[in-house]
Amino acid sequence: MPDNDGGYYAIKGFEYQIDKALLEILNSQNDNEPINIEQIQDIDSNNWVIQVKYKESTKLVPSTIRMPIVQLIDEYQLNPKKMYYLYSYFGDLNGYDDYFGSMTIKQLNTILGIKKNEYSETIKTQFLSMFKMINAPKFQEQFNNVIEAILSFQFCKNYDEAIFYYSNLVDHIRKKIVLNKSNKSFLRTCTKKEIIELIREHRHLIFNSAYLEYLGVELYLKKVKRLFIKPNKRRISIVHLGNISFTPEISIEKMILDIVESYYNKAIFDIKPLTFIINDDILLNVKKYLINHNIVFNDGFEHIEFNKNIFLSEPIINKKVIGRNRATESLEKTSFKLRLLSRSNFIKLNQEEANGHMSYYFDNIDSKSIVNNSYIEIYGLNTLNIRRLFI
């Protein structure tokens, strides 16, 4: 990646911090000890404070770590009984290897630069007795450390299960940060007990972008397919597509058509139509495509006036008849094969109306508040890959 790709490295740094927070929670000796994320510092507990910096494309020079050190010194003066750590990875240590571990006053003053006179020698000396700078591992190495920590639990039987749990746990911590604004930052906390209980529930499957980058697309897709749960034809399933990318051979319209036709192959009479939630800007093209291919859908007449009662109504079905008018359990005909709705109209549904037995998310859609059943959240797949999951 180019050095000026700030967004890429910012996201990677955030994921790195989440992995470090998860590792601290998993390794905690006290199941009830609260580990705080993005409160007074990046990560903290009753006994320690950690600043996390991931600088994959940066050379280490004193000025690059000045502000996190200053923040730690300021925090130390408020609570001098805790240990303080700068947990940092730099792509190039640039000859500053000896700054890691125990630091000298001279090294600290070099880092502080113009700020060195803002603190007395006594404060700096006392701070250094409670401070360590840690040469953190690479992104992939820390990821492996988290997986190893999850594997150490007796209820985790193999690597695939560890990845399953990891995806859930990372998502759980990320939501604590993102969904709790600064006035509710006290809610950005987690315990080992909470993590273990979440693992034991294991109702949700999340594959995040960091895992995609770590494995590469093909291996990532292989892992996803192994754990992917296809829609149960007797249960309501909702597919949230969001801003997915498409390939030249499989448009979003074509992908939906293929998934629906495969879903109805050898259909039983009580099959539940799939529901697709699509971004407003592409919805009309999808509808035109399905109409041209004789696929009847239920959209609650949203382009005239959305009627949620019609949208939520059950299809009228006919059973297949053989022999002397003997009805079978197979489907002969249905009044519509799928529900199709814009994102803007979907959010108008209340929680009960918007819930299916299983929801599938293929983008960062802020709709988790309406999910109280099982869901699968998968990032980074294009139309061809999503089609391969369902068919």
Helices and strands as residue ranges (DSSP letters): H 6-26, E 35-37, E 43-44, E 48-59, G 62-65, H 66-78, E 83-92, G 97-99, H 105-112, G 113-118, H 121-128, E 131-135, H 139-151, H 159-178, G 182-187, E 189-190, H 192-201, E 205-207, H 209-215, H 217-227, E 237-240, H 252-263, E 274-278, H 280-292, E 297-298, H 308-312, E 317-322, E 326-334, E 338-342, H 343-346, H 351-354, E 358-361, G 368-370, E 374-378, H 383-390
